[in-house]
Amino acid sequence: MSFQEQIKSLQLDILKEIGNIGAGHAATALSNLLNTKIDMSVPNVKIMPFNDMMELVGGAENVVASVYFRIEGEAPGSMYFVTSLEQASNIIKQLTHDPKFQIEDLEQNPIAASVLQEVGNILIGSYLSSFSDFTKLNIYPTVPALAIDMFGAIISYGLIEIGQVSDEAIVIDTIFFSDEDKENEELNGHFFLLPDPDSFEIIFNSLGLGSNE
């Protein structure tokens, strides 16, 4: 049975609502951190093949900056904040007050790396807090991992669990942008939540929407 057959329309609506609340808190946290207004798109919840998910950020070979967290607790999974190299560089410049920073210097600049990790940490923390409040489940993130790599290589870590049972994933994708950069695709950041297969039943049961409901 495919994910398409297992997941009901109402369950997707619930995931979208959770994504909307969590992303709203994350956008507020990012706005406060960067001291500029950050808006967001309405979370897009889709069941999609892995290859289609790659295309959301320009293809598997597109090099991006990513902060990755493994989610532990009652509903384990993976979560990513993915952004272009240009946007990552702009975030670091703004927070370190170093206009000369280049993303190529990231590995030799531990302060810059920690800044980008902290941005991801704040976003993920805001999101998971809302998710936990909504579901009443005990979930928490691991230490963040920062990567500059092709998106296909980065996302593969989050697909290890789900890839054992399906070639599709349920993706909650939110795009964050500053108002003045809304029209510039290169200045967008994506937020992905990839629960493990067993976690969906746990999440839906906590909401009274299990497969037998």
C-alpha positions as CSV (number, residue, x, y, z in Angstrom):
1,M,0.0,0.0,0.0
2,S,1.5,3.4,-1.0
3,F,1.5,6.5,1.1
4,Q,-1.1,7.9,-1.3
5,E,-3.5,5.1,-0.2
6,Q,-2.5,5.3,3.5
7,I,-2.8,9.0,4.1
8,K,-6.2,10.5,4.2
9,S,-7.1,14.0,3.0
10,L,-8.1,15.1,6.5
11,Q,-4.7,13.9,7.8
12,L,-2.9,16.0,5.2
13,D,-5.0,19.0,6.2
14,I,-3.9,18.5,9.9
15,L,-0.3,18.2,8.9
16,K,-0.7,21.5,6.9
17,E,-2.2,23.2,9.9
18,I,0.6,22.0,12.2
19,G,3.1,23.2,9.6
20,N,1.3,26.6,9.4
21,I,1.5,27.2,13.2
22,G,5.1,26.0,13.4
23,A,6.3,28.0,10.4
24,G,4.6,31.1,11.8
25,H,6.6,30.8,15.0
26,A,9.8,30.1,13.1
27,A,9.3,33.2,10.9
28,T,8.8,35.4,14.0
29,A,11.9,34.0,15.6
30,L,13.9,34.6,12.4
31,S,12.5,38.1,12.1
32,N,13.7,38.9,15.7
33,L,17.1,37.4,15.0
34,L,17.8,39.2,11.8
35,N,15.9,42.4,12.9
36,T,14.0,42.5,9.6
37,K,10.5,41.4,8.7
38,I,10.4,37.7,7.5
39,D,7.4,36.4,5.7
40,M,6.5,32.9,4.8
41,S,4.5,31.0,2.2
42,V,1.6,28.8,3.3
43,P,3.1,25.4,4.0
44,N,2.8,23.0,1.1
45,V,2.1,19.4,2.2
46,K,2.6,16.9,-0.5
47,I,3.2,13.2,-1.0
48,M,5.9,13.1,-3.6
49,P,8.6,10.9,-5.1
50,F,12.1,11.6,-3.9
51,N,13.2,13.0,-7.3
52,D,10.4,15.5,-7.3
53,M,11.4,16.7,-3.8
54,M,14.9,17.3,-5.2
55,E,13.5,19.6,-7.8
56,L,12.0,21.9,-5.2
57,V,15.5,23.3,-4.5
58,G,16.8,23.2,-8.0
59,G,17.8,19.6,-8.4
60,A,19.8,16.9,-6.6
61,E,23.1,18.4,-7.8
62,N,22.4,22.0,-6.7
63,V,24.8,23.0,-4.0
64,V,23.0,24.5,-1.0
65,A,23.6,25.4,2.6
66,S,21.6,23.2,5.0
67,V,21.1,22.8,8.8
68,Y,20.0,19.2,9.5
69,F,18.4,17.8,12.7
70,R,17.5,14.3,13.6
71,I,14.2,14.4,15.6
72,E,14.1,12.0,18.5
73,G,11.3,11.1,21.0
74,E,7.8,9.7,20.4
75,A,7.6,10.7,16.7
76,P,11.2,10.5,15.2
77,G,12.1,11.9,11.9
78,S,14.3,14.5,10.2
79,M,14.1,18.2,9.7
80,Y,16.1,20.6,7.4
81,F,16.5,24.3,6.8
82,V,17.8,24.6,3.3
83,T,18.8,27.9,1.6
84,S,20.9,29.1,-1.3
85,L,24.6,29.9,-0.7
86,E,23.9,33.5,-1.4
87,Q,21.2,33.7,1.2
88,A,23.4,31.8,3.8
89,S,26.2,34.3,3.1
90,N,23.8,37.3,3.6
91,I,22.5,35.9,6.9
92,I,26.1,35.4,8.2
93,K,27.1,38.9,7.0
94,Q,24.1,40.5,8.8
95,L,24.7,38.7,12.1
96,T,28.5,38.9,12.2
97,H,28.6,42.5,10.8
98,D,31.3,41.2,8.4
99,P,30.4,42.6,4.9
100,K,33.5,40.8,3.4
101,F,32.5,37.3,4.4
102,Q,32.4,34.8,1.5
103,I,30.6,31.4,1.8
104,E,33.7,29.7,0.6
105,D,35.4,30.7,3.9
106,L,32.8,29.0,6.0
107,E,34.9,25.9,6.9
108,Q,37.8,28.2,8.1
109,N,35.4,30.5,10.0
110,P,33.9,28.7,13.1
111,I,32.1,31.8,14.2
112,A,30.2,32.0,10.8
113,A,29.4,28.3,10.9
114,S,28.0,28.6,14.5
115,V,25.9,31.6,13.4
116,L,24.3,29.6,10.6
117,Q,23.8,26.6,12.9
118,E,22.1,28.9,15.5
119,V,19.7,30.2,12.8
120,G,18.7,26.6,12.0
121,N,18.5,25.8,15.7
122,I,16.1,28.7,16.4
123,L,14.0,27.8,13.4
124,I,13.8,24.1,14.3
125,G,13.2,24.8,18.0
126,S,10.3,27.1,17.2
127,Y,8.8,24.6,14.8
128,L,9.1,21.6,17.1
129,S,7.8,23.5,20.0
130,S,4.6,24.2,18.1
131,F,4.5,20.7,16.8
132,S,4.8,19.2,20.3
133,D,2.1,21.6,21.7
134,F,-0.3,20.6,18.9
135,T,0.2,16.9,19.2
136,K,1.1,16.6,22.9
137,L,4.0,14.4,21.9
138,N,7.4,14.5,23.5
139,I,9.9,15.3,20.6
140,Y,13.2,17.0,20.6
141,P,16.0,17.8,18.1
142,T,19.6,16.4,18.2
143,V,22.6,18.7,17.8
144,P,22.4,20.5,14.5
145,A,24.6,19.5,11.6
146,L,25.7,22.1,9.1
147,A,26.5,21.1,5.5
148,I,27.4,22.8,2.2
149,D,26.9,20.2,-0.4
150,M,24.6,19.0,-3.2
151,F,21.0,18.8,-2.0
152,G,20.7,15.2,-3.1
153,A,23.6,14.2,-0.8
154,I,22.3,16.3,2.1
155,I,18.7,15.0,2.0
156,S,19.7,11.4,1.6
157,Y,20.4,11.2,5.3
158,G,16.8,12.0,6.1
159,L,15.5,9.5,3.6
160,I,17.3,6.5,5.1
161,E,14.4,5.4,7.3
162,I,11.6,6.2,5.0
163,G,13.5,4.8,2.0
164,Q,13.2,1.3,3.5
165,V,9.5,1.2,2.9
166,S,8.7,3.6,0.1
167,D,10.2,5.8,-2.7
168,E,7.8,8.6,-1.6
169,A,7.9,11.1,1.2
170,I,5.4,13.3,2.9
171,V,7.0,16.8,2.8
172,I,5.9,19.8,4.7
173,D,7.7,22.6,2.8
174,T,7.6,26.2,3.8
175,I,9.5,29.0,2.0
176,F,10.8,31.9,4.1
177,F,11.7,35.3,2.5
178,S,12.3,38.9,3.5
179,D,9.7,41.2,1.9
180,E,12.2,42.9,-0.4
181,D,13.5,39.6,-1.7
182,K,10.2,37.9,-2.3
183,E,10.5,37.9,-6.0
184,N,14.1,36.6,-6.0
185,E,14.1,32.8,-6.1
186,E,17.7,32.6,-5.1
187,L,17.0,34.3,-1.8
188,N,14.4,31.7,-0.6
189,G,14.9,29.2,2.2
190,H,13.0,25.9,2.4
191,F,12.0,24.2,5.6
192,F,11.5,20.4,5.3
193,L,9.9,18.0,7.9
194,L,10.3,14.3,7.0
195,P,8.8,12.1,9.7
196,D,9.7,8.5,9.8
197,P,7.0,6.1,8.4
198,D,5.9,4.9,11.8
199,S,5.7,8.4,13.1
200,F,2.7,9.3,11.0
201,E,0.5,6.7,12.8
202,I,1.7,8.0,16.1
203,I,1.0,11.6,15.2
204,F,-2.4,10.9,13.8
205,N,-3.4,8.7,16.8
206,S,-2.4,11.6,19.1
207,L,-4.9,13.8,17.1
208,G,-7.6,11.1,17.1
209,L,-7.1,10.6,13.3
210,G,-5.5,7.1,13.3
211,S,-6.0,4.7,10.4
212,N,-8.8,3.1,12.2
213,E,-10.5,6.3,13.2
